[in-house]
Amino acid sequence: MTLAPSARSFLTHGEDSLLQAALDAGFVLPYGCRNGACGSCKGKVLEGLVDHGDIQPGALSLADRAAGYTLLCCAKPLSDVVLECREVSGTNDIPVKTLPCRVEKIERVAEDVIVLSLKLPVNERLQFLAGQYIEFLLKNGKTRAFSIANAPHAEGLLELHIRHVVGGEFTSHLFSHMKEKEILRLRGPLGTFFLRETSDKPIIFVAGGTGFAPIKSIIEHVLHSGIQRPMRLYWGARNRAGLYLNDLPERWMAEQAGIHYVPVLSEPDAADQWAGRTGLVHQAVLEDQPTLATFQVYACGAPAMVDAAQRDFIAHGLPAEEFFSDAFAFTKATD
């Protein structure tokens, strides 16, 4: 397989996907869910044939497929392939580990959101980039992926923000049965959603629901590292309860001159007594910025929100290569 435009090539083996083959060869490509749902790993097949594999509905449009695009996490090569995709630098030196962990704290911060704190073995450390995720390895062979919400410098505990999915196997266990001290197995770090620190452009963060988690990690890393880039955070939720850690970004804005925070509710309850912004969170960005030509954008949340943001932001002047995303997607079985 050959990557364009870098012209770097490598061999594929067995039944691996294009993404897995690239990762095994040491090439880091953009990806998110790795199950054909989020669309983050979309690439264009310039030459050769691929089996598109098991792509979930909505992740790759018919127009994209007709134009030669595929999802690298699902597609497998049927011949020599030349693939046009963006390569990512920054994760090559970080090992992916499989580790046990202990549930240290279960904190319910909203009716349907838990902040889960995990403790690793004393002699182990999980190196990661702010914005990456881990996946739990379940006893039935399935996996469940969640973004790391703490910054890399905050060693000791891993923090995850987990929303309850009705009927979801893992989250139902978490909300109803999981106890502190329970032992879990995790694998990570994974994903290519992290801050591109070589840029000095101002940043717009767009979070939907628990998509706040990896963005929290990135912002806390920026503050800790002394990176001087203006940041605007737009956090969208259905109602006030969905902004489950609202005091934190409010404190960032009060204490840091370079941070501006805009919470947005799509369906505020009467009890919320909400006087702030309403509507779709990415629309609030468009309303505030005459053009996005000078920004970098990091968006995390439901696939529909991320897709709409990418489409509308690029139409609003954002360079396509300055949009970075992590679309939360559930596996086909629930949760």
C-alpha positions as CSV (number, residue, x, y, z in Angstrom):
1,M,0.0,0.0,0.0
2,T,1.2,3.5,-0.8
3,L,0.1,6.7,1.0
4,A,-0.4,9.9,-0.9
5,P,0.9,12.6,-1.0
6,S,3.9,11.3,1.0
7,A,4.5,8.4,-1.4
8,R,5.5,6.2,1.6
9,S,4.6,2.6,1.1
10,F,4.4,-0.6,3.2
11,L,3.2,-4.2,2.9
12,T,-0.2,-5.4,4.2
13,H,-0.7,-8.8,5.7
14,G,-3.6,-11.2,6.2
15,E,-7.0,-9.8,6.8
16,D,-6.1,-6.5,8.4
17,S,-7.9,-3.3,7.5
18,L,-6.1,-0.5,5.7
19,L,-6.0,1.4,9.0
20,Q,-4.6,-1.5,11.0
21,A,-2.0,-2.3,8.4
22,A,-0.8,1.3,8.4
23,L,-0.7,1.4,12.2
24,D,1.3,-1.8,12.3
25,A,3.7,-0.4,9.8
26,G,4.3,2.7,12.0
27,F,2.1,5.2,10.1
28,V,-0.4,7.0,12.1
29,L,-3.6,8.0,10.2
30,P,-6.6,9.9,11.5
31,Y,-9.1,7.5,13.2
32,G,-11.7,7.4,15.9
33,C,-14.2,4.6,16.7
34,R,-12.5,1.9,14.6
35,N,-15.9,0.2,14.0
36,G,-17.1,2.0,10.8
37,A,-19.4,4.4,12.6
38,C,-17.7,7.8,13.0
39,G,-16.2,8.5,9.6
40,S,-13.0,10.0,11.1
41,C,-10.7,7.7,9.1
42,K,-12.1,8.5,5.6
43,G,-9.6,8.2,2.8
44,K,-9.7,8.2,-1.0
45,V,-8.6,5.2,-3.0
46,L,-6.6,6.7,-5.9
47,E,-5.5,3.3,-7.4
48,G,-6.5,-0.3,-6.7
49,L,-9.4,-2.2,-5.3
50,V,-10.7,-2.5,-1.8
51,D,-13.4,-4.4,0.0
52,H,-15.3,-1.6,1.9
53,G,-16.3,-3.9,4.7
54,D,-18.9,-3.4,7.3
55,I,-19.5,0.4,7.3
56,Q,-22.4,1.5,9.5
57,P,-25.3,3.6,8.0
58,G,-24.5,7.3,7.7
59,A,-20.8,7.0,8.2
60,L,-20.0,7.1,4.4
61,S,-22.4,8.7,1.9
62,L,-23.1,7.2,-1.5
63,A,-21.6,10.3,-3.1
64,D,-18.4,9.8,-1.1
65,R,-18.2,6.1,-2.1
66,A,-18.8,7.0,-5.7
67,A,-16.0,9.5,-5.5
68,G,-13.6,6.8,-4.4
69,Y,-13.7,7.3,-0.6
70,T,-13.7,4.5,2.0
71,L,-13.4,4.1,5.7
72,L,-9.9,2.8,6.5
73,C,-10.9,1.0,9.7
74,C,-13.2,-1.3,7.6
75,A,-11.7,-1.5,4.2
76,K,-9.3,-4.2,3.2
77,P,-7.1,-4.2,0.1
78,L,-7.9,-6.5,-2.8
79,S,-4.9,-5.4,-4.8
80,D,-2.0,-2.9,-4.6
81,V,-3.6,0.3,-3.3
82,V,-2.6,4.0,-3.5
83,L,-4.5,5.8,-0.8
84,E,-4.9,9.5,-0.4
85,C,-5.2,10.4,3.3
86,R,-3.7,12.7,5.9
87,E,-0.9,11.3,8.0
88,V,-0.6,12.3,11.6
89,S,2.6,12.8,13.6
90,G,2.8,12.8,17.4
91,T,1.7,9.4,18.5
92,N,4.5,7.2,17.0
93,D,6.6,7.0,20.2
94,I,3.7,6.2,22.6
95,P,3.2,2.5,23.2
96,V,-0.3,1.0,23.2
97,K,-0.7,-1.1,26.4
98,T,-3.1,-3.6,27.8
99,L,-3.4,-3.0,31.6
100,P,-5.6,-3.9,34.5
101,C,-7.1,-1.0,36.4
102,R,-9.2,-0.6,39.6
103,V,-12.3,1.5,39.9
104,E,-11.3,4.1,42.4
105,K,-14.3,6.4,42.4
106,I,-17.8,6.5,40.8
107,E,-19.3,10.0,40.9
108,R,-22.7,10.7,39.4
109,V,-22.5,14.3,38.2
110,A,-25.9,14.1,36.4
111,E,-28.8,11.7,36.2
112,D,-27.2,10.0,33.2
113,V,-23.5,10.9,33.5
114,I,-20.9,9.4,35.7
115,V,-17.3,10.5,36.2
116,L,-15.4,7.3,36.6
117,S,-11.9,7.4,38.1
118,L,-9.5,4.5,37.5
119,K,-6.3,3.6,39.2
120,L,-3.5,1.8,37.4
121,P,-1.1,-0.6,39.1
122,V,1.6,1.1,41.1
123,N,4.4,0.2,38.7
124,E,2.5,1.2,35.5
125,R,2.0,4.4,33.7
126,L,-0.2,5.2,30.7
127,Q,1.4,7.7,28.5
128,F,-1.0,9.5,26.2
129,L,-1.7,12.7,24.4
130,A,-4.5,15.0,25.6
131,G,-7.6,14.1,23.7
132,Q,-6.9,10.3,23.2
133,Y,-9.1,7.5,24.4
134,I,-8.9,4.1,26.0
135,E,-11.1,1.0,25.4
136,F,-12.3,-1.5,28.0
137,L,-11.8,-5.1,27.1
138,L,-14.9,-7.0,28.3
139,K,-15.1,-10.6,29.2
140,N,-17.3,-11.4,26.2
141,G,-14.6,-10.2,23.8
142,K,-16.3,-6.9,23.1
143,T,-14.7,-3.5,23.7
144,R,-16.1,-0.1,24.8
145,A,-14.2,3.1,24.1
146,F,-14.2,6.3,26.3
147,S,-12.1,9.5,26.0
148,I,-9.6,10.3,28.8
149,A,-10.8,13.5,30.5
150,N,-7.8,14.3,32.6
151,A,-4.6,15.9,31.1
152,P,-1.4,13.7,30.8
153,H,0.4,15.5,33.5
154,A,-2.3,14.6,36.1
155,E,-0.9,11.2,36.9
156,G,-2.4,8.8,39.4
157,L,-6.0,8.4,38.2
158,L,-7.6,8.2,34.8
159,E,-10.8,10.2,34.5
160,L,-13.6,9.2,32.1
161,H,-17.0,10.8,31.6
162,I,-19.6,8.2,30.7
163,R,-23.2,8.7,29.7
164,H,-25.8,6.0,30.4
165,V,-27.0,4.3,27.2
166,V,-30.4,2.7,27.8
167,G,-30.0,-1.0,27.2
168,G,-26.2,-0.6,26.9
169,E,-24.4,-3.6,28.3
170,F,-21.4,-1.7,29.8
171,T,-23.1,1.5,30.9
172,S,-26.0,-0.3,32.5
173,H,-23.6,-2.3,34.6
174,L,-21.8,0.9,35.5
175,F,-24.9,2.8,36.6
176,S,-26.6,-0.1,38.4
177,H,-24.0,-2.6,39.6
178,M,-20.4,-1.5,39.4
179,K,-18.7,-0.9,42.8
180,E,-15.5,0.8,43.8
181,K,-12.5,-1.6,43.8
182,E,-13.8,-3.6,40.8
183,I,-11.1,-4.6,38.4
184,L,-11.3,-3.8,34.7
185,R,-8.9,-4.3,31.8
186,L,-8.2,-1.4,29.4
187,R,-6.2,-0.9,26.2
188,G,-4.7,2.4,25.1
189,P,-4.0,5.1,24.4
190,L,-5.8,5.2,21.0
191,G,-7.0,7.8,18.6
192,T,-5.6,10.8,16.7
193,F,-7.7,13.5,18.4
194,F,-5.1,15.7,20.0
195,L,-3.8,19.3,19.9
196,R,-1.5,20.1,17.0
197,E,1.0,22.1,18.9
198,T,3.1,23.3,15.9
199,S,0.3,25.8,15.0
200,D,-0.2,29.2,16.7
201,K,-3.7,29.7,15.4
202,P,-6.5,30.5,17.8
203,I,-8.6,27.5,18.7
204,I,-12.3,26.8,18.7
205,F,-13.5,23.8,20.7
206,V,-17.0,22.4,20.1
207,A,-18.3,19.8,22.5
208,G,-21.6,18.0,22.6
209,G,-22.6,16.3,25.8
210,T,-19.8,14.1,27.2
211,G,-17.7,15.2,24.2
212,F,-16.5,17.7,26.7
213,A,-14.2,15.0,28.2
214,P,-11.3,15.0,25.6
215,I,-11.6,18.7,25.2
216,K,-11.3,19.2,29.0
217,S,-8.1,17.1,28.7
218,I,-6.7,19.3,25.9
219,I,-7.5,22.6,27.6
220,E,-6.0,21.5,30.9
221,H,-2.9,20.4,29.0
222,V,-2.7,23.8,27.3
223,L,-3.0,25.6,30.6
224,H,-0.4,23.4,32.3
225,S,2.0,23.7,29.4
226,G,1.8,27.5,29.1
227,I,0.7,27.4,25.5
228,Q,-0.4,30.9,24.5
229,R,-3.2,30.5,22.0
230,P,-6.6,32.1,22.3
231,M,-9.3,29.5,23.0
232,R,-13.1,29.6,22.6
233,L,-15.1,26.7,24.0
234,Y,-18.7,26.0,22.9
235,W,-20.3,23.3,25.0
236,G,-23.7,22.1,23.8
237,A,-26.3,20.0,25.7
238,R,-30.0,19.4,25.6
239,N,-30.8,21.0,28.9
240,R,-28.9,22.6,31.9
241,A,-28.2,19.2,33.5
242,G,-26.3,18.2,30.4
243,L,-23.6,20.8,31.3
244,Y,-22.6,18.5,34.1
245,L,-19.3,20.3,35.0
246,N,-20.4,23.8,34.0
247,D,-18.5,25.4,36.9
248,L,-15.2,24.3,35.5
249,P,-15.1,26.1,32.2
250,E,-16.7,29.1,33.9
251,R,-13.7,29.1,36.3
252,W,-11.3,28.8,33.3
253,M,-12.8,31.9,31.7
254,A,-12.7,33.8,35.0
255,E,-9.1,32.9,35.7
256,Q,-7.6,32.9,32.2
257,A,-7.6,35.9,29.9
258,G,-7.2,33.7,26.8
259,I,-10.3,31.5,27.3
260,H,-13.9,32.4,26.3
261,Y,-16.7,29.9,27.2
262,V,-20.1,29.7,25.5
263,P,-22.6,27.2,26.8
264,V,-25.5,26.4,24.5
265,L,-28.8,24.5,25.2
266,S,-30.9,23.0,22.4
267,E,-34.0,22.3,24.5
268,P,-33.8,24.1,27.8
269,D,-36.4,23.1,30.4
270,A,-38.7,25.7,32.0
271,A,-37.0,24.7,35.3
272,D,-33.6,25.7,33.9
273,Q,-34.6,29.4,33.8
274,W,-32.0,29.6,31.0
275,A,-31.0,33.1,29.8
276,G,-28.0,31.9,27.7
277,R,-27.6,30.8,24.1
278,T,-30.0,28.3,22.6
279,G,-30.1,26.2,19.4
280,L,-27.4,24.0,17.8
281,V,-24.0,24.4,19.3
282,H,-22.1,24.7,16.0
283,Q,-24.5,27.3,14.8
284,A,-23.5,29.5,17.8
285,V,-20.0,29.4,16.4
286,L,-21.2,30.5,13.0
287,E,-23.2,33.3,14.6
288,D,-20.2,34.6,16.5
289,Q,-17.5,34.5,13.8
290,P,-17.7,36.3,10.4
291,T,-15.2,33.8,9.1
292,L,-13.3,30.8,10.4
293,A,-10.4,31.2,8.0
294,T,-7.8,31.9,10.8
295,F,-8.9,29.2,13.3
296,Q,-8.2,25.6,14.2
297,V,-11.3,23.7,15.3
298,Y,-11.5,20.6,17.5
299,A,-15.0,19.1,17.7
300,C,-16.2,16.1,19.8
301,G,-19.7,14.7,20.2
302,A,-22.4,12.9,18.3
303,P,-21.5,12.0,14.7
304,A,-24.4,14.2,13.4
305,M,-23.1,17.3,15.3
306,V,-19.5,16.6,14.1
307,D,-20.5,16.1,10.5
308,A,-22.7,19.3,10.5
309,A,-19.9,21.3,12.1
310,Q,-17.3,20.1,9.6
311,R,-19.6,20.8,6.6
312,D,-20.7,24.3,7.8
313,F,-17.4,25.4,9.2
314,I,-15.6,24.7,5.9
315,A,-18.3,26.5,4.0
316,H,-17.7,29.4,6.5
317,G,-14.0,29.7,5.5
318,L,-12.3,27.1,7.8
319,P,-9.5,25.3,5.9
320,A,-10.4,21.6,5.7
321,E,-7.1,20.6,7.2
322,E,-7.7,22.6,10.3
323,F,-10.8,20.6,11.4
324,F,-10.0,17.8,13.9
325,S,-12.7,15.6,15.3
326,D,-13.7,12.7,17.5
327,A,-17.2,11.5,16.8
328,F,-18.7,9.4,19.6
329,A,-20.4,6.4,18.1
330,F,-21.8,3.2,19.7
331,T,-21.2,-0.3,18.5
332,K,-24.0,-2.1,16.7
333,A,-25.0,-4.1,19.7
334,T,-26.0,-1.2,22.0
335,D,-23.7,0.8,24.1
